[in-house]
Amino acid sequence: MRALLLAVLLALTPVTASAVQPDEVLKDPALEGRAREISKDLRCLVCQNQSIDDSNAPLARDLRVLVRERLTAGDSNQQVLSFVTDRYGDYVLLRPPFKATTLFLWIGPFVILAIGGVVTALYLRGRKGAAADGPMTAGGDTAPLTEDERRRLDALLRKDKA
């Protein structure tokens, strides 16, 4: 019973993946903690949706080493982030700042969603109008009912009223 409980607890415990190699880890735990904090905010430029802390790409390793070198040299967390963004741009940040150059990153999804909504509404509105107008001809115009179709329709309508 104990083993089962332990297995369940281990299965529910979140596992954090880390690509940091043992030779990268700083001896000072405080500096290492700061390095890990910074690494989690920097995007791997190869993997693109992983932080450099989680990526095994060689470039991510180089960036992790660079971060640790800058911290060892005495830089603050902000100075390290500024150093990296000066070289790679705001794209290297997993959470880019809200400014003119990153405006589309923040507002773009909402604009695309709104355009999609308008296009969908116009499409559905057009289909509803076409269905109400009656059958279409090959040219897109509605065709008038033939005499035979009109008689059958009248007969069906009379039958429904009866």
FIKOLZA-1660 file (N, C-alpha, C; in steps of 0.1 Angstrom, whole numbers, plus 5000, padded with zeros to 4 digits):
% residues 162
   i   px   py   pz ch aa at
   1 5008 4988 5000  A  M  N
   1 5000 5000 5000  A  M CA
   1 5009 5013 5000  A  M  C
   2 5019 5012 5008  A  R  N
   2 5028 5024 5009  A  R CA
   2 5035 5026 4995  A  R  C
   3 5039 5016 4989  A  A  N
   3 5045 5017 4976  A  A CA
   3 5036 5023 4965  A  A  C
   4 5023 5019 4966  A  L  N
   4 5013 5025 4957  A  L CA
   4 5011 5040 4959  A  L  C
   5 5010 5043 4972  A  L  N
   5 5009 5057 4976  A  L CA
   5 5021 5066 4971  A  L  C
   6 5033 5060 4973  A  L  N
   6 5045 5067 4969  A  L CA
   6 5045 5069 4954  A  L  C
   7 5041 5058 4946  A  A  N
   7 5041 5059 4932  A  A CA
   7 5031 5070 4927  A  A  C
   8 5019 5070 4933  A  V  N
   8 5009 5080 4930  A  V CA
   8 5014 5094 4932  A  V  C
   9 5021 5096 4944  A  L  N
   9 5026 5110 4947  A  L CA
   9 5037 5114 4937  A  L  C
  10 5045 5104 4934  A  L  N
  10 5056 5107 4924  A  L CA
  10 5050 5111 4910  A  L  C
  11 5040 5104 4906  A  A  N
  11 5033 5106 4894  A  A CA
  11 5027 5120 4893  A  A  C
  12 5022 5125 4904  A  L  N
  12 5015 5138 4905  A  L CA
  12 5025 5149 4907  A  L  C
  13 5037 5146 4911  A  T  N
  13 5047 5157 4913  A  T CA
  13 5052 5162 4900  A  T  C
  14 5052 5175 4898  A  P  N
  14 5056 5181 4885  A  P CA
  14 5071 5179 4884  A  P  C
  15 5075 5175 4872  A  V  N
  15 5089 5173 4869  A  V CA
  15 5094 5184 4860  A  V  C
  16 5105 5190 4864  A  T  N
  16 5110 5201 4856  A  T CA
  16 5122 5196 4849  A  T  C
  17 5121 5197 4836  A  A  N
  17 5132 5193 4827  A  A CA
  17 5143 5204 4827  A  A  C
  18 5155 5200 4827  A  S  N
  18 5166 5209 4827  A  S CA
  18 5177 5203 4818  A  S  C
  19 5182 5212 4810  A  A  N
  19 5193 5207 4801  A  A CA
  19 5207 5212 4806  A  A  C
  20 5207 5218 4818  A  V  N
  20 5219 5223 4823  A  V CA
  20 5229 5211 4826  A  V  C
  21 5240 5212 4821  A  Q  N
  21 5250 5202 4823  A  Q CA
  21 5258 5204 4836  A  Q  C
  22 5263 5193 4842  A  P  N
  22 5270 5195 4855  A  P CA
  22 5282 5204 4854  A  P  C
  23 5289 5205 4843  A  D  N
  23 5300 5214 4842  A  D CA
  23 5297 5228 4840  A  D  C
  24 5284 5231 4838  A  E  N
  24 5279 5245 4837  A  E CA
  24 5275 5251 4851  A  E  C
  25 5272 5242 4860  A  V  N
  25 5267 5247 4873  A  V CA
  25 5277 5255 4881  A  V  C
  26 5273 5266 4886  A  L  N
  26 5282 5275 4894  A  L CA
  26 5283 5269 4908  A  L  C
  27 5295 5271 4914  A  K  N
  27 5297 5266 4928  A  K CA
  27 5289 5274 4938  A  K  C
  28 5287 5287 4935  A  D  N
  28 5279 5296 4944  A  D CA
  28 5264 5293 4942  A  D  C
  29 5257 5287 4951  A  P  N
  29 5242 5284 4949  A  P CA
  29 5234 5297 4946  A  P  C
  30 5238 5308 4952  A  A  N
  30 5230 5320 4950  A  A CA
  30 5231 5325 4935  A  A  C
  31 5244 5324 4930  A  L  N
  31 5246 5328 4916  A  L CA
  31 5240 5318 4907  A  L  C
  32 5240 5305 4910  A  E  N
  32 5234 5295 4902  A  E CA
  32 5219 5297 4901  A  E  C
  33 5213 5301 4913  A  G  N
  33 5199 5303 4913  A  G CA
  33 5195 5315 4904  A  G  C
  34 5203 5325 4904  A  R  N
  34 5201 5337 4895  A  R CA
  34 5202 5333 4881  A  R  C
  35 5212 5325 4878  A  A  N
  35 5215 5320 4864  A  A CA
  35 5203 5312 4859  A  A  C
  36 5198 5303 4868  A  R  N
  36 5186 5295 4863  A  R CA
  36 5174 5304 4861  A  R  C
  37 5172 5314 4870  A  E  N
  37 5161 5323 4868  A  E CA
  37 5162 5331 4855  A  E  C
  38 5174 5336 4852  A  I  N
  38 5175 5343 4839  A  I CA
  38 5174 5333 4827  A  I  C
  39 5179 5321 4828  A  S  N
  39 5178 5312 4817  A  S CA
  39 5164 5308 4814  A  S  C
  40 5155 5308 4824  A  K  N
  40 5141 5304 4821  A  K CA
  40 5134 5315 4814  A  K  C
  41 5140 5327 4813  A  D  N
  41 5133 5338 4806  A  D CA
  41 5139 5340 4792  A  D  C
  42 5149 5333 4789  A  L  N
  42 5155 5335 4776  A  L CA
  42 5151 5323 4766  A  L  C
  43 5147 5327 4754  A  R  N
  43 5143 5317 4744  A  R CA
  43 5155 5311 4737  A  R  C
  44 5154 5298 4735  A  C  N
  44 5164 5291 4727  A  C CA
  44 5161 5295 4712  A  C  C
  45 5171 5300 4706  A  L  N
  45 5169 5305 4692  A  L CA
  45 5168 5294 4682  A  L  C
  46 5172 5282 4686  A  V  N
  46 5171 5270 4677  A  V CA
  46 5158 5264 4679  A  V  C
  47 5154 5261 4692  A  C  N
  47 5141 5254 4695  A  C CA
  47 5129 5264 4694  A  C  C
  48 5131 5276 4697  A  Q  N
  48 5122 5287 4696  A  Q CA
  48 5110 5287 4707  A  Q  C
  49 5106 5275 4711  A  N  N
  49 5095 5275 4721  A  N CA
  49 5100 5269 4734  A  N  C
  50 5113 5269 4736  A  Q  N
  50 5119 5264 4749  A  Q CA
  50 5128 5274 4754  A  Q  C
  51 5129 5274 4767  A  S  N
  51 5139 5283 4773  A  S CA
  51 5153 5277 4771  A  S  C
  52 5163 5285 4773  A  I  N
  52 5177 5279 4772  A  I CA
  52 5180 5270 4783  A  I  C
  53 5172 5271 4794  A  D  N
  53 5173 5262 4806  A  D CA
  53 5169 5248 4802  A  D  C
  54 5159 5247 4793  A  D  N
  54 5153 5234 4790  A  D CA
  54 5159 5228 4777  A  D  C
  55 5166 5236 4769  A  S  N
  55 5171 5232 4756  A  S CA
  55 5184 5225 4756  A  S  C
  56 5186 5214 4748  A  N  N
  56 5199 5208 4747  A  N CA
  56 5207 5213 4735  A  N  C
  57 5202 5223 4728  A  A  N
  57 5208 5228 4716  A  A CA
  57 5222 5234 4720  A  A  C
  58 5232 5233 4711  A  P  N
  58 5245 5239 4714  A  P CA
  58 5244 5254 4716  A  P  C
  59 5236 5261 4709  A  L  N
  59 5235 5275 4711  A  L CA
  59 5229 5278 4725  A  L  C
  60 5220 5270 4729  A  A  N
  60 5214 5272 4742  A  A CA
  60 5225 5270 4753  A  A  C
  61 5233 5260 4751  A  R  N
  61 5244 5258 4761  A  R CA
  61 5253 5270 4761  A  R  C
  62 5257 5275 4749  A  D  N
  62 5265 5287 4748  A  D CA
  62 5259 5299 4756  A  D  C
  63 5246 5301 4754  A  L  N
  63 5239 5312 4761  A  L CA
  63 5239 5310 4776  A  L  C
  64 5237 5297 4780  A  R  N
  64 5237 5294 4795  A  R CA
  64 5251 5297 4801  A  R  C
  65 5262 5294 4793  A  V  N
  65 5275 5296 4798  A  V CA
  65 5278 5312 4798  A  V  C
  66 5273 5319 4788  A  L  N
  66 5274 5333 4787  A  L CA
  66 5267 5340 4799  A  L  C
  67 5255 5335 4802  A  V  N
  67 5248 5341 4814  A  V CA
  67 5256 5339 4827  A  V  C
  68 5262 5327 4829  A  R  N
  68 5269 5324 4841  A  R CA
  68 5282 5332 4841  A  R  C
  69 5288 5334 4829  A  E  N
  69 5301 5343 4829  A  E CA
  69 5298 5357 4833  A  E  C
  70 5287 5362 4828  A  R  N
  70 5283 5376 4831  A  R CA
  70 5280 5378 4846  A  R  C
  71 5273 5368 4851  A  L  N
  71 5269 5369 4866  A  L CA
  71 5282 5368 4874  A  L  C
  72 5291 5359 4870  A  T  N
  72 5304 5358 4878  A  T CA
  72 5312 5371 4877  A  T  C
  73 5311 5378 4866  A  A  N
  73 5318 5390 4864  A  A CA
  73 5312 5402 4872  A  A  C
  74 5300 5399 4878  A  G  N
  74 5294 5409 4887  A  G CA
  74 5282 5416 4881  A  G  C
  75 5277 5412 4869  A  D  N
  75 5265 5419 4863  A  D CA
  75 5253 5415 4871  A  D  C
  76 5243 5425 4871  A  S  N
  76 5230 5422 4877  A  S CA
  76 5222 5414 4867  A  S  C
  77 5210 5409 4872  A  N  N
  77 5202 5401 4863  A  N CA
  77 5198 5410 4851  A  N  C
  78 5194 5422 4854  A  Q  N
  78 5190 5431 4843  A  Q CA
  78 5201 5434 4833  A  Q  C
  79 5213 5435 4838  A  Q  N
  79 5225 5438 4829  A  Q CA
  79 5227 5426 4820  A  Q  C
  80 5226 5414 4826  A  V  N
  80 5227 5402 4818  A  V CA
  80 5217 5401 4807  A  V  C
  81 5204 5404 4810  A  L  N
  81 5193 5404 4801  A  L CA
  81 5195 5414 4790  A  L  C
  82 5200 5426 4794  A  S  N
  82 5203 5437 4784  A  S CA
  82 5214 5433 4775  A  S  C
  83 5225 5426 4780  A  F  N
  83 5236 5422 4772  A  F CA
  83 5231 5412 4762  A  F  C
  84 5223 5403 4766  A  V  N
  84 5218 5392 4756  A  V CA
  84 5209 5399 4746  A  V  C
  85 5199 5407 4750  A  T  N
  85 5190 5413 4741  A  T CA
  85 5197 5423 4731  A  T  C
  86 5207 5430 4736  A  D  N
  86 5215 5438 4727  A  D CA
  86 5221 5431 4715  A  D  C
  87 5224 5418 4717  A  R  N
  87 5230 5410 4707  A  R CA
  87 5220 5402 4699  A  R  C
  88 5209 5398 4705  A  Y  N
  88 5200 5389 4698  A  Y CA
  88 5186 5396 4696  A  Y  C
  89 5184 5407 4702  A  G  N
  89 5171 5414 4700  A  G CA
  89 5160 5409 4710  A  G  C
  90 5149 5415 4710  A  D  N
  90 5138 5412 4720  A  D CA
  90 5133 5398 4717  A  D  C
  91 5135 5392 4705  A  Y  N
  91 5130 5379 4702  A  Y CA
  91 5136 5368 4711  A  Y  C
  92 5148 5371 4717  A  V  N
  92 5154 5361 4726  A  V CA
  92 5146 5360 4739  A  V  C
  93 5138 5370 4742  A  L  N
  93 5130 5369 4755  A  L CA
  93 5117 5361 4753  A  L  C
  94 5115 5352 4762  A  L  N
  94 5102 5345 4762  A  L CA
  94 5090 5354 4764  A  L  C
  95 5092 5364 4772  A  R  N
  95 5081 5374 4774  A  R CA
  95 5086 5388 4769  A  R  C
  96 5085 5391 4756  A  P  N
  96 5090 5403 4751  A  P CA
  96 5083 5415 4757  A  P  C
  97 5090 5427 4758  A  P  N
  97 5083 5438 4764  A  P CA
  97 5073 5444 4754  A  P  C
  98 5063 5451 4760  A  F  N
  98 5053 5458 4752  A  F CA
  98 5058 5471 4747  A  F  C
  99 5062 5472 4735  A  K  N
  99 5067 5485 4729  A  K CA
  99 5064 5485 4714  A  K  C
 100 5068 5496 4707  A  A  N
 100 5064 5497 4693  A  A CA
 100 5069 5486 4685  A  A  C
 101 5081 5481 4687  A  T  N
 101 5087 5471 4678  A  T CA
 101 5081 5457 4681  A  T  C
 102 5074 5455 4692  A  T  N
 102 5068 5442 4695  A  T CA
 102 5053 5443 4696  A  T  C
 103 5048 5454 4691  A  L  N
 103 5033 5457 4692  A  L CA
 103 5025 5446 4685  A  L  C
 104 5030 5441 4673  A  F  N
 104 5022 5431 4666  A  F CA
 104 5022 5418 4673  A  F  C
 105 5033 5415 4680  A  L  N
 105 5033 5402 4688  A  L CA
 105 5022 5402 4699  A  L  C
 106 5019 5414 4704  A  W  N
 106 5009 5414 4715  A  W CA
 106 4995 5416 4710  A  W  C
 107 4994 5424 4699  A  I  N
 107 4980 5427 4694  A  I CA
 107 4976 5419 4682  A  I  C
 108 4986 5414 4675  A  G  N
 108 4984 5406 4663  A  G CA
 108 4974 5395 4664  A  G  C
 109 4975 5386 4674  A  P  N
 109 4965 5375 4675  A  P CA
 109 4951 5380 4676  A  P  C
 110 4949 5391 4683  A  F  N
 110 4935 5397 4685  A  F CA
 110 4930 5402 4672  A  F  C
 111 4939 5409 4664  A  V  N
 111 4935 5415 4651  A  V CA
 111 4931 5403 4642  A  V  C
 112 4939 5393 4641  A  I  N
 112 4937 5381 4633  A  I CA
 112 4923 5375 4637  A  I  C
 113 4921 5373 4649  A  L  N
 113 4908 5367 4654  A  L CA
 113 4896 5376 4650  A  L  C
 114 4898 5389 4651  A  A  N
 114 4887 5398 4647  A  A CA
 114 4884 5397 4632  A  A  C
 115 4895 5397 4624  A  I  N
 115 4893 5396 4610  A  I CA
 115 4886 5383 4606  A  I  C
 116 4890 5372 4613  A  G  N
 116 4884 5359 4611  A  G CA
 116 4869 5359 4614  A  G  C
 117 4866 5366 4625  A  G  N
 117 4852 5367 4629  A  G CA
 117 4844 5375 4619  A  G  C
 118 4849 5386 4614  A  V  N
 118 4842 5394 4604  A  V CA
 118 4840 5386 4591  A  V  C
 119 4851 5379 4587  A  V  N
 119 4850 5371 4574  A  V CA
 119 4839 5360 4576  A  V  C
 120 4839 5353 4587  A  T  N
 120 4830 5343 4590  A  T CA
 120 4815 5348 4590  A  T  C
 121 4813 5359 4597  A  A  N
 121 4800 5365 4597  A  A CA
 121 4795 5369 4583  A  A  C
 122 4804 5375 4575  A  L  N
 122 4800 5379 4562  A  L CA
 122 4797 5366 4553  A  L  C
 123 4805 5356 4555  A  Y  N
 123 4802 5344 4548  A  Y CA
 123 4789 5338 4552  A  Y  C
 124 4786 5337 4564  A  L  N
 124 4773 5331 4569  A  L CA
 124 4762 5339 4565  A  L  C
 125 4763 5352 4565  A  R  N
 125 4753 5362 4561  A  R CA
 125 4749 5360 4546  A  R  C
 126 4760 5358 4538  A  G  N
 126 4758 5356 4524  A  G CA
 126 4751 5342 4521  A  G  C
 127 4754 5332 4529  A  R  N
 127 4748 5319 4527  A  R CA
 127 4734 5319 4531  A  R  C
 128 4731 5327 4542  A  K  N
 128 4717 5328 4546  A  K CA
 128 4708 5335 4536  A  K  C
 129 4714 5346 4530  A  G  N
 129 4707 5353 4520  A  G CA
 129 4705 5345 4507  A  G  C
 130 4715 5337 4503  A  A  N
 130 4714 5328 4491  A  A CA
 130 4703 5317 4493  A  A  C
 131 4702 5312 4506  A  A  N
 131 4693 5301 4508  A  A CA
 131 4678 5307 4508  A  A  C
 132 4677 5319 4512  A  A  N
 132 4663 5325 4512  A  A CA
 132 4659 5329 4498  A  A  C
 133 4668 5332 4489  A  D  N
 133 4665 5336 4476  A  D CA
 133 4660 5325 4467  A  D  C
 134 4663 5313 4470  A  G  N
 134 4659 5302 4462  A  G CA
 134 4671 5295 4455  A  G  C
 135 4667 5286 4446  A  P  N
 135 4678 5279 4439  A  P CA
 135 4686 5288 4430  A  P  C
 136 4699 5285 4428  A  M  N
 136 4707 5293 4420  A  M CA
 136 4709 5286 4406  A  M  C
 137 4712 5295 4396  A  T  N
 137 4716 5290 4383  A  T CA
 137 4731 5289 4383  A  T  C
 138 4736 5284 4372  A  A  N
 138 4751 5283 4370  A  A CA
 138 4758 5296 4371  A  A  C
 139 4751 5307 4367  A  G  N
 139 4757 5320 4368  A  G CA
 139 4756 5327 4381  A  G  C
 140 4749 5321 4391  A  G  N
 140 4748 5326 4404  A  G CA
 140 4735 5334 4406  A  G  C
 141 4727 5335 4396  A  D  N
 141 4714 5342 4397  A  D CA
 141 4703 5332 4402  A  D  C
 142 4692 5336 4408  A  T  N
 142 4681 5327 4411  A  T CA
 142 4673 5325 4399  A  T  C
 143 4669 5312 4398  A  A  N
 143 4660 5308 4386  A  A CA
 143 4646 5309 4391  A  A  C
 144 4637 5314 4382  A  P  N
 144 4623 5314 4386  A  P CA
 144 4617 5300 4385  A  P  C
 145 4607 5297 4393  A  L  N
 145 4600 5284 4393  A  L CA
 145 4593 5282 4380  A  L  C
 146 4593 5269 4375  A  T  N
 146 4586 5266 4363  A  T CA
 146 4571 5264 4367  A  T  C
 147 4562 5263 4358  A  E  N
 147 4548 5261 4361  A  E CA
 147 4546 5248 4368  A  E  C
 148 4553 5238 4364  A  D  N
 148 4551 5225 4371  A  D CA
 148 4556 5226 4386  A  D  C
 149 4567 5232 4388  A  E  N
 149 4572 5234 4402  A  E CA
 149 4563 5242 4410  A  E  C
 150 4557 5253 4404  A  R  N
 150 4548 5261 4411  A  R CA
 150 4535 5253 4416  A  R  C
 151 4530 5245 4406  A  R  N
 151 4518 5237 4410  A  R CA
 151 4521 5227 4421  A  R  C
 152 4533 5220 4420  A  R  N
 152 4536 5211 4431  A  R CA
 152 4538 5218 4444  A  R  C
 153 4544 5230 4444  A  L  N
 153 4546 5237 4456  A  L CA
 153 4532 5242 4462  A  L  C
 154 4523 5246 4454  A  D  N
 154 4510 5250 4458  A  D CA
 154 4503 5238 4464  A  D  C
 155 4504 5226 4458  A  A  N
 155 4497 5214 4463  A  A CA
 155 4503 5211 4477  A  A  C
 156 4516 5212 4478  A  L  N
 156 4522 5209 4491  A  L CA
 156 4518 5218 4502  A  L  C
 157 4517 5231 4498  A  L  N
 157 4513 5241 4508  A  L CA
 157 4498 5239 4512  A  L  C
 158 4490 5235 4503  A  R  N
 158 4476 5233 4506  A  R CA
 158 4475 5220 4515  A  R  C
 159 4483 5210 4513  A  K  N
 159 4483 5198 4521  A  K CA
 159 4487 5201 4535  A  K  C
 160 4497 5210 4537  A  D  N
 160 4501 5214 4550  A  D CA
 160 4490 5221 4558  A  D  C
 161 4482 5229 4551  A  K  N
 161 4472 5237 4558  A  K CA
 161 4460 5228 4562  A  K  C
 162 4458 5218 4555  A  A  N
 162 4447 5209 4558  A  A CA
 162 4449 5200 4570  A  A  C
% end
